[in-house]
Amino acid sequence: MMNLQTINDILSGEKKLQLADNEIKNITDCYQFLTTFSKDKVIYGINTGFGPMAQYRVSDQNLIELQYNIVRSHATGAGEPLPPAYVKAAMISRYCTFVAGKSGVHIDVVEQIKNFINKNIIPFIPQHGSVGASGDLVQLAHIALCLIGEGEVFYKGQLVPTREALQQEHLPALQLKGRDGLSLVNGTAVMTGISTVNLLQTAQLISASLLTSTLMNEIFASYDDFFSDTLNKVKYHRGQRKIAALMSDIAQGNHCMRNRQKDLYAQKHNEQFFGNETKIQPYYSLRCVPQVLGPIYDTWLNALQVIVNEVNSVDDNPIVDPETQNIYHGGNFHGDYISLEMDKLKMAVTKMTILAERQMNYLFHDRINGILPPFVNLGTLGLNYGLQAAQFTATSTTAESQTLSNPMYVHSIPNNNDNQDVVSMGTNAALLTKKVIENAYQVLAIHSIALAQAVDCLKIQDQLSPATSAFYHDIRNLVPVFIQDSPKYKEIACIIDYLHKDWHFFDKELATTAQVD
């Protein structure tokens, strides 16, 4: 069984795939059963056409050609290439389906996919093409095209003809047999692979958002009871409680935040106005972080359950089952589970982006925060502009994510001569989520630079918690404090790269769960 941590290790190259003896046996037994069972029978995709063409019998002398035809005819994608990590994750997902021994593929298919993954041979896949119903037919056909030695691959940083990469690695082109062609193109592997990378990157974003949100509350000397266990345990939501506990851990050791019991309850106060510097109750973007990030955590957790289950599922059709000596036709290739979860995750990431943008607005707005110059401008007001223009980028990027957060799950359009009359659009949902995640990194990068400027403005470097202090110093090592105006696009890109690092605040035990019930 595959888990999120193992997938991450394979994607990074830290771990290689290795077929176990029992997996080889199961794959071989299934292929041999299918070969024997299919003689003198009508079996979809072996001796019939595909989709609406299933009503046509294919003659025995054309059966191998049939398998090549479905691969070549469906390699019709368009648009920008899917980045290598997402393609590699898709191949991992397809590999997991085949090692279950329920697809009837020849062992050579699995070996070829394994070699592509282990040797980092990445098929060129255009992003557009799937409606997510008979799986990712078009994108998977592009993977299959490369496995048979055609098409193009990314190899050693270059886009090259597949045969060139195979020659350098001394690998033969895959020779299709039985129903290999149909099995290779029929499943949810691409949408699942994209979703797996989305999960990993969202975990990073949640960790970064925890740091930036805690640092915000340190900068503005918030009262710390908003993340107290007593307050949060009266709400029966796992995510809220988890976020509050993580924020409490991150804030440990800080000398910025205030204690309400000590400051407001332990002595009498007769003031009519308490000033603008310390809010009795901070704005929601500071005070309600557990209530905002909590549902985002829960959404991520539910998506983890669904995606990990899908990776370890058999998403093929038909299912070849040697145990019951039968072949079952159904719709395991349908991507509704992925589509719905990616739509929810997409909205959750957009809400996290909104939280960062609103915190940034509070940071920049001197008339509402009361302690910082406009746009954390450390120079001469009027002459210098600090991060004024960077807010335009953050706000416009957030707005784009809000628009992209409309759901794909309910946008079914019949096609394929109405054979595919209800479809998932799961790959579109996963791709849009990918874009929203990229936007979130951009906004959080700008916000991180702004937070570092605020810390320098207030000179509270020595009052931060160890966790937020380390974050501050990391940012400063990449973007030194600035007073004079200068272009910031390279610094923003640098922080985006930095934010992809592992923060170690997240639920690591969840990433090692093979199947979450």
C-alpha positions in Angstrom: 0.0 0.0 0.0 1.3 3.4 -0.9 1.2 6.4 1.4 1.8 10.1 0.9 5.2 10.1 2.5 6.4 7.2 0.2 5.0 9.1 -2.8 6.9 12.2 -1.8 10.1 10.1 -1.4 9.7 8.6 -4.8 9.0 12.0 -6.4 12.2 13.4 -4.8 14.3 10.4 -5.9 15.0 9.3 -2.3 13.2 6.0 -2.9 13.0 3.7 -5.9 10.2 1.4 -6.8 10.8 -2.3 -6.6 8.4 -5.1 -7.6 7.9 -7.7 -4.8 7.7 -11.4 -5.8 4.1 -11.6 -4.8 3.2 -8.6 -7.0 5.0 -10.1 -9.9 3.1 -13.4 -9.4 -0.3 -11.6 -9.1 0.3 -9.6 -12.3 1.4 -12.7 -14.2 -1.4 -14.8 -12.9 -4.0 -12.2 -13.9 -2.5 -11.8 -17.4 -2.5 -15.6 -17.9 -6.1 -15.9 -16.7 -7.2 -13.1 -19.0 -5.4 -14.8 -22.0 -7.1 -18.1 -21.3 -10.5 -16.7 -20.4 -10.8 -14.4 -23.4 -10.5 -17.1 -26.0 -13.8 -17.5 -28.0 -15.5 -14.9 -25.8 -16.5 -11.3 -26.4 -14.4 -9.2 -24.0 -14.6 -5.4 -24.2 -11.4 -3.8 -25.3 -9.7 -7.1 -26.3 -11.7 -8.1 -29.3 -14.2 -5.2 -29.5 -13.9 -1.5 -30.3 -13.8 1.1 -27.5 -16.5 3.4 -26.1 -19.4 3.7 -28.5 -17.4 1.4 -30.9 -17.8 -1.5 -28.5 -20.6 -2.9 -30.6 -18.1 -3.8 -33.3 -16.1 -7.0 -33.2 -12.4 -6.7 -34.1 -10.9 -9.6 -36.1 -8.2 -11.8 -34.4 -5.5 -10.7 -36.8 -6.0 -7.0 -35.7 -6.1 -7.4 -31.9 -2.5 -6.2 -31.3 -3.0 -3.3 -33.7 -6.2 -2.4 -31.7 -4.1 -1.8 -28.6 -1.7 0.4 -30.4 -4.6 2.3 -32.0 -6.2 3.4 -28.8 -2.9 4.8 -27.6 -2.0 6.7 -30.8 -5.5 7.9 -31.5 -6.0 9.3 -28.0 -2.8 11.2 -27.8 -4.6 14.4 -28.7 -3.8 16.7 -25.7 -3.3 20.5 -26.0 -1.8 23.3 -24.0 1.3 23.6 -21.8 3.1 20.5 -20.7 2.2 19.1 -17.2 5.2 19.7 -15.0 7.4 16.6 -14.3 6.4 16.1 -10.6 2.8 15.8 -11.6 3.5 13.4 -14.4 5.7 11.3 -12.2 3.0 11.2 -9.6 0.5 10.1 -12.3 2.8 7.2 -13.2 3.1 6.2 -9.6 -0.7 6.1 -9.4 -0.9 3.9 -12.6 1.8 1.6 -11.2 -0.2 1.1 -8.0 -3.3 0.1 -10.0 -1.4 -2.5 -12.0 0.5 -4.1 -9.1 -2.9 -5.0 -7.6 -3.1 -7.7 -10.3 -6.7 -6.9 -11.4 -6.0 -5.3 -14.8 -4.7 -8.2 -16.9 -1.7 -6.3 -18.1 1.6 -8.1 -19.1 4.4 -7.8 -16.5 6.4 -5.8 -19.1 3.9 -2.9 -18.7 4.6 -2.6 -15.0 8.3 -3.0 -15.5 8.4 -0.2 -18.1 6.4 2.2 -15.8 8.7 1.3 -12.9 11.8 2.1 -15.1 10.4 5.4 -16.3 9.8 6.4 -12.7 13.1 5.2 -11.2 15.2 6.6 -14.1 13.2 9.9 -14.1 12.1 9.6 -17.7 9.1 12.0 -17.8 6.5 11.8 -20.6 5.4 15.0 -22.3 1.7 15.4 -21.4 -0.3 18.5 -22.6 -2.4 19.6 -19.7 -5.8 19.7 -21.5 -7.7 16.7 -22.7 -9.5 14.8 -20.0 -13.2 15.0 -19.0 -12.4 12.6 -16.2 -15.0 10.0 -16.9 -13.4 7.0 -18.7 -10.5 8.2 -16.6 -7.8 10.4 -18.1 -7.9 8.9 -21.6 -6.0 11.6 -23.4 -3.3 12.4 -20.9 -2.7 8.7 -20.1 -2.4 8.0 -23.8 0.5 10.5 -23.9 2.2 8.4 -21.1 1.5 5.2 -23.0 2.8 6.7 -26.2 6.1 7.2 -24.5 6.2 3.7 -23.0 5.9 2.2 -26.5 8.9 4.4 -27.6 7.0 7.2 -29.3 6.3 10.8 -28.4 8.6 12.9 -26.4 9.9 12.9 -22.8 11.7 15.2 -20.4 15.1 13.5 -19.8 18.0 15.1 -18.0 16.4 18.5 -18.2 15.7 18.3 -22.0 12.7 17.5 -24.1 13.9 14.7 -26.4 12.3 12.0 -28.5 11.4 9.1 -26.3 13.5 6.6 -28.3 16.6 8.7 -27.6 16.1 8.5 -23.8 15.3 4.7 -24.1 18.5 4.2 -26.0 20.6 6.0 -23.4 19.1 4.0 -20.7 19.3 0.7 -22.7 15.6 0.2 -22.4 13.4 -1.4 -25.1 10.2 0.1 -26.3 7.2 -1.6 -24.7 5.5 -4.2 -26.9 1.7 -4.2 -26.2 -0.2 -7.4 -25.7 -3.7 -8.5 -24.7 -5.5 -5.4 -23.4 -2.3 -3.4 -22.4 -3.3 -0.4 -24.5 -6.7 -0.1 -23.0 -5.4 -0.6 -19.4 -2.7 2.1 -19.9 -5.2 4.8 -20.9 -8.2 3.8 -18.8 -8.1 5.2 -15.3 -7.9 8.2 -12.9 -4.1 8.2 -12.6 -3.4 11.7 -14.0 -6.0 13.5 -11.9 -4.9 11.4 -8.9 -1.3 12.2 -9.5 -1.9 16.0 -9.8 -4.1 15.8 -6.6 -1.3 14.0 -4.7 1.2 16.8 -5.5 -1.6 19.3 -4.6 -1.9 17.6 -1.2 1.8 17.9 -0.5 2.0 21.5 -1.5 -1.2 22.4 0.5 0.4 20.9 3.6 3.3 23.2 3.1 1.0 26.2 2.7 -0.9 25.4 5.9 2.4 25.1 7.7 3.5 28.5 6.3 0.2 30.1 7.1 0.5 28.9 10.7 3.9 30.7 11.0 2.8 33.9 9.3 -0.5 34.1 11.3 1.4 33.5 14.6 4.0 36.2 13.6 1.1 38.6 12.8 -0.2 38.2 16.3 3.2 38.7 17.8 3.8 41.9 15.8 0.5 43.4 17.0 0.8 42.1 20.6 -2.5 40.2 20.5 -3.9 38.6 23.6 -3.1 34.9 23.4 -6.3 33.4 24.6 -7.7 33.0 21.1 -5.6 29.8 20.7 -6.1 28.6 24.2 -7.2 25.0 24.8 -10.1 26.0 27.0 -11.6 28.2 24.3 -11.1 25.9 21.4 -12.1 22.6 23.0 -15.7 23.8 23.3 -16.0 23.7 19.5 -16.1 20.1 18.4 -14.0 20.4 15.2 -10.8 18.5 14.9 -9.2 21.1 12.6 -9.9 24.1 14.8 -8.4 22.3 17.8 -5.4 21.2 15.9 -4.7 24.6 14.4 -5.0 26.2 17.9 -2.6 23.7 19.4 -0.1 24.2 16.6 -0.2 28.0 17.0 0.3 27.6 20.7 3.3 25.5 20.1 4.7 27.9 17.5 4.2 30.9 19.9 6.0 29.2 22.8 8.8 31.4 24.1 7.6 34.7 22.6 7.7 37.9 24.6 5.3 39.9 22.3 1.8 38.5 22.9 -0.2 39.6 25.9 -2.0 37.7 28.7 -5.5 38.9 29.2 -5.7 37.5 32.7 -2.7 39.5 33.7 -3.3 42.7 31.8 -7.1 43.2 32.0 -8.5 40.9 34.8 -5.9 41.2 37.6 -6.4 45.0 38.1 -9.1 47.6 37.8 -9.3 49.7 34.6 -11.2 52.9 34.6 -10.1 54.1 31.1 -12.7 55.4 28.7 -10.6 54.7 25.7 -7.8 52.2 25.5 -6.0 53.6 22.5 -5.4 52.0 19.1 -2.1 50.3 19.8 -3.5 47.3 21.6 -6.9 46.0 20.5 -9.1 44.5 23.2 -10.2 42.1 20.5 -8.1 42.1 17.4 -9.5 42.0 13.9 -10.8 38.6 12.7 -7.9 37.9 10.4 -5.7 37.7 13.6 -8.1 36.5 16.2 -10.1 33.9 14.2 -7.1 32.0 12.7 -8.1 28.6 14.3 -11.7 29.1 13.0 -10.4 29.9 9.5 -7.5 27.5 9.1 -9.4 24.8 11.0 -11.8 23.9 8.2 -8.9 24.2 5.8 -7.1 21.5 7.8 -10.2 19.3 7.9 -10.7 19.7 4.2 -7.0 18.8 3.6 -7.4 15.7 5.8 -10.5 14.5 4.0 -8.8 15.0 0.7 -5.9 13.0 2.0 -8.2 10.1 2.8 -9.8 10.2 -0.6 -6.6 10.6 -2.6 -4.6 8.0 -0.8 -7.5 5.5 -1.1 -7.7 6.3 -4.9 -3.9 5.8 -5.3 -4.3 2.3 -3.8 -7.5 1.5 -5.7 -7.9 -0.4 -9.0 -9.3 2.3 -11.3 -9.4 0.2 -14.4 -12.3 -1.2 -16.5 -13.0 -4.0 -16.9 -11.7 -5.6 -13.8 -10.0 -8.9 -14.4 -10.4 -11.2 -11.3 -8.6 -14.6 -11.4 -10.0 -15.5 -7.9 -13.6 -15.5 -9.1 -12.6 -16.5 -12.6 -14.6 -13.6 -14.1 -14.3 -10.2 -15.7 -16.4 -7.3 -14.4 -17.5 -4.3 -16.4 -18.2 -1.1 -14.5 -17.0 2.5 -14.0 -14.0 2.4 -11.6 -12.4 4.9 -14.0 -14.9 7.6 -13.1 -13.2 10.5 -11.3 -16.0 12.0 -9.2 -14.2 11.3 -5.9 -11.2 13.3 -7.1 -13.2 16.1 -8.7 -15.3 16.8 -5.5 -12.2 16.7 -3.2 -10.2 19.0 -5.5 -13.0 21.5 -5.7 -13.2 21.6 -1.9 -9.4 21.8 -1.5 -9.3 24.6 -4.1 -11.8 26.6 -2.1 -9.9 26.0 1.1 -6.6 27.1 -0.4 -8.3 30.2 -1.8 -9.7 31.0 1.7 -6.2 30.6 3.1 -5.0 33.1 0.5 -7.7 35.5 1.4 -6.6 35.2 5.1 -3.0 36.1 4.1 -4.2 39.0 1.9 -6.4 40.4 4.7 -3.6 40.1 7.2 -1.4 41.9 4.8 -3.9 44.7 4.4 -4.0 45.1 8.2 -0.2 45.2 8.2 -0.1 47.9 5.5 -3.0 50.0 6.7 -1.5 52.4 9.3 -4.9 53.9 10.2 -6.3 50.6 11.4 -3.2 48.9 12.9 -2.0 52.1 14.6 1.7 51.1 15.0 3.3 50.8 11.6 3.9 53.2 8.8 1.9 52.7 5.6 2.9 49.7 3.6 5.7 49.0 6.2 7.6 51.7 4.4 10.9 52.2 6.3 12.0 55.1 4.1 10.7 58.6 3.7 6.9 58.7 3.3 6.0 60.2 0.0 9.5 59.8 -1.4 9.6 56.0 -0.8 6.8 53.4 -1.2 7.8 50.3 0.7 5.6 47.4 -0.4 2.7 49.5 -1.7 2.8 48.0 -5.2 3.4 44.5 -3.9 0.0 44.6 -2.4 -1.5 45.1 -5.9 0.1 41.8 -6.9 -1.2 40.0 -3.8 -4.7 41.4 -4.2 -5.0 40.7 -7.9 -3.7 37.2 -7.5 -6.2 36.5 -4.7 -9.0 37.8 -6.9 -7.9 35.4 -9.6 -8.1 32.5 -7.1 -11.6 33.5 -6.0 -12.8 33.3 -9.6 -11.0 30.0 -10.2 -12.7 28.5 -7.1 -15.9 27.9 -9.0 -16.5 24.1 -9.0 -15.8 21.8 -11.8 -17.6 18.9 -10.1 -21.1 20.1 -11.4 -19.9 21.0 -14.8 -20.6 17.7 -16.5 -20.9 17.9 -20.3 -22.0 14.8 -22.2 -19.7 13.7 -25.0 -18.3 10.6 -26.8 -21.6 10.2 -28.7 -23.3 10.5 -25.3 -21.7 7.2 -24.1 -20.0 9.4 -21.5 -23.2 11.2 -20.5 -22.2 12.1 -17.0 -18.5 13.0 -16.4 -16.4 14.2 -13.5 -14.1 16.9 -14.9 -11.8 15.7 -12.2 -8.6 16.5 -14.0 -9.8 20.0 -14.7 -10.6 20.3 -11.0 -7.1 19.1 -10.0 -5.4 21.5 -12.5 -7.4 24.5 -11.3 -6.5 23.6 -7.7 -2.8 23.4 -8.8 -3.1 27.0 -10.2 -4.8 28.2 -7.0 -2.0 26.7 -4.9 0.6 28.4 -7.1 -1.2 31.7 -6.5 -1.3 31.1 -2.7 2.5 30.7 -2.7 2.8 34.1 -4.4 0.6 35.9 -1.9 2.3 34.2 1.1 5.7 35.2 -0.3 4.8 38.9 -0.4 3.2 38.6 3.0 6.3 37.0 4.5 8.5 39.8 3.2 6.1 42.4 4.7 6.1 40.6 8.0 9.9 40.8 8.2 9.8 44.5 7.4 7.3 45.0 10.3 9.6 43.1 12.7 12.5 45.4 11.8 10.3 48.5 12.0 9.2 47.7 15.5 12.6 46.2 16.5 11.1 43.2 18.1 13.5 40.6 16.7 14.6 39.4 20.2 11.0 39.1 21.4 9.8 36.6 18.9 9.3 32.9 19.7 12.1 30.6 18.5 9.9 29.3 15.7 8.9 32.7 14.3 12.4 34.0 14.9 13.8 31.3 12.8 11.3 32.1 10.1 12.1 35.8 10.3 15.9 35.1 10.0 15.3 32.8 7.0 13.4 35.5 5.2 16.0 38.1 6.1 18.8 35.9 4.8 17.1 35.9 1.4 15.6 39.4 1.4 17.6 41.8 3.6 15.9 44.8 5.3 15.3 47.5 2.7 14.6 51.2 3.0 15.2 52.5 -0.5 12.9 51.4 -3.3 14.0 48.6 -5.5 12.4 46.0 -7.8 11.1 43.1 -5.8 10.1 40.4 -8.3 13.2 38.4 -7.9 12.9 38.5 -4.1 9.3 37.3 -4.3 10.3 34.4 -6.5 13.1 33.5 -4.1 10.7 33.4 -1.1 8.2 31.3 -3.1 11.0 28.7 -3.5 11.8 29.0 0.2 8.1 28.4 1.2 8.2 25.0 -0.4 10.5 23.7 2.3 9.3 21.4 5.0 8.2 23.2 8.1 7.9 20.2 10.4 4.8 21.6 12.1 2.4 19.4 10.3 0.8 16.0 11.1 3.6 13.7 9.9 1.9 10.6 11.1 -0.9 11.2 8.6 1.5 11.2 5.7 2.6 7.6 6.6 -0.9 6.2 6.6 -1.5 3.9 3.7 -5.3 3.9 3.9 -7.3 6.3 6.0 -10.7 5.0 7.1 
